[in-house]
Amino acid sequence: MKVDFINSSYRRYYQAHKAQMMKALDRCFSKGDFILREEVARFEKNLADFCGVKYAAGVNSGTDALKIAYRALGCGSGDEVITVGHTFIASIEEIVHLGARPILIDVGEDGLMNVDQIEAAITEKTVGIVPVHLSGKVCDMARIMAIAKKHNLWVVEDACQALGAHFDGKPAGSFGHAACFSFISPKTLGCAGDAGGVITNDRKIYEKILLLRNHYNITQNALLGHQPKAPKIMGWGYNSRLDNIQAALLNIKIKYYPQMLKRRRQIAEKYNKGLAGLPVVLPTQQPEQIYQEYIIKVGNIWKFKKYMQDRNVELLVRDTVPNHKMLGLGLDRFNLPVTEKIAKELVRLPIYPELTDAEVDYVIKCVREYFLPAVKKSAK
Ligand SMILES: Cc1ncc(COP(=O)(O)O)c(C=O)c1O
């Protein structure tokens, strides 16, 4: 048996929904609907409803979502923004691109922002906090929002890996002043390439986002009935519109999304059960998380990966050097011991809804066989 890390997910999803997808493409081409048309507006409504917020704007990518959200909140030159070192580089990169300084704090063993470190990192230049809901788990938003309120800071949730996760019954992305999502193909709600979204409950922030994503052009959005009030001062914007074709594909997938999340959870539960008792650290669990990834910690990641590869199971090992240790980024002043430790231990198992039970069982069998000698030794 062969179990690949992600490609079978794309192929099987396509086979299962091909007729609908082709019909959607035909609709876009037949009408000539490519830029900021009906499918984009429909997807924005679907996204806002799914997240329980008032407004959603489609953009080009999760990276652009971050850039636009930071800018909509006024982030600029000389500002300091607190985020984590243990994240996909985009959360940090877009702070830097705006001329602001990222202030990196550590994570806990669960990979999420260590909230105890936030207040010590605040200076008179701090303007915002960017918690990252990594691997489908949500940061402690109750405490983060309380700290932000106390110090008058904005919060942008990087929820790129957490669409559909909840914290205390509330959707990820609905806590901060704005939140960002990525719909790049491997994400839980992935399109056929790149796409992203920003959500907010604040009308003013939303209007600014609509301008920023479209060259600060106040007339084009009027085509969609989104005519924002003319701002007193025009600004520099970006070309970061969500493509209408991608939106059409996402409008199909979002219908199946709750079902897809359910299947991911079933697979995670199979892994939890099947890998229990082995000398691996299983992922910490949150009751309301989604399973963007299933990450285990093993002693020798490369030996383990090779063993599984030889048995036709593809694993993903990435980011073994943490962002702040990357050469040329100028971030090595940060001391983040947990981030540094866990970067060397993490291995991702395949976890897409299209996996069959037989494939999941096969992955479990291979992992168990790998650890059998260690299990036998400890039993003696
Ligand atoms: C946590 C996080 N932030 C930001 C991004 C950037 O999203 P994109 O790749 O769509 O630009 C990603 C995903 O790639 C991510 O996982």
The ligand as an SDF file (V2000), in Angstrom:
LIG
                    3D

 16 16  0  0  0  0  0  0  0  0999 V2000
   -0.0950   29.9530   10.1620 C   0  0  0  0  0  0  0  0  0  0  0  0
   -0.0410   30.4330    8.7520 C   0  0  0  0  0  0  0  0  0  0  0  0
    0.0170   31.7470    8.5060 N   0  0  0  0  0  0  0  0  0  0  0  0
    0.0380   32.2300    7.2560 C   0  0  0  0  0  0  0  0  0  0  0  0
    0.0290   31.3850    6.1720 C   0  0  0  0  0  0  0  0  0  0  0  0
    0.1300   31.9700    4.7980 C   0  0  0  0  0  0  0  0  0  0  0  0
   -0.9000   31.5700    3.9580 O   0  0  0  0  0  0  0  0  0  0  0  0
   -0.6590   31.4770    2.3700 P   0  0  0  0  0  0  0  0  0  0  0  0
    0.2420   30.3330    2.1110 O   0  0  0  0  0  0  0  0  0  0  0  0
   -2.0400   31.2800    1.8350 O   0  0  0  0  0  0  0  0  0  0  0  0
   -0.0810   32.7700    1.9450 O   0  0  0  0  0  0  0  0  0  0  0  0
   -0.0240   30.0030    6.3720 C   0  0  0  0  0  0  0  0  0  0  0  0
   -0.0840   29.0130    5.2990 C   0  0  0  0  0  0  0  0  0  0  0  0
    0.5450   28.7890    4.3980 O   0  0  0  0  0  0  0  0  0  0  0  0
   -0.0460   29.5120    7.6930 C   0  0  0  0  0  0  0  0  0  0  0  0
   -0.0680   28.2130    7.9360 O   0  0  0  0  0  0  0  0  0  0  0  0
  1  2  1  0
  2  3  1  0
  2 15  2  0
  3  4  2  0
  4  5  1  0
  5  6  1  0
  5 12  2  0
  6  7  1  0
  7  8  1  0
  8  9  2  0
  8 10  1  0
  8 11  1  0
 12 13  1  0
 12 15  1  0
 13 14  2  0
 15 16  1  0
M  END
$$$$
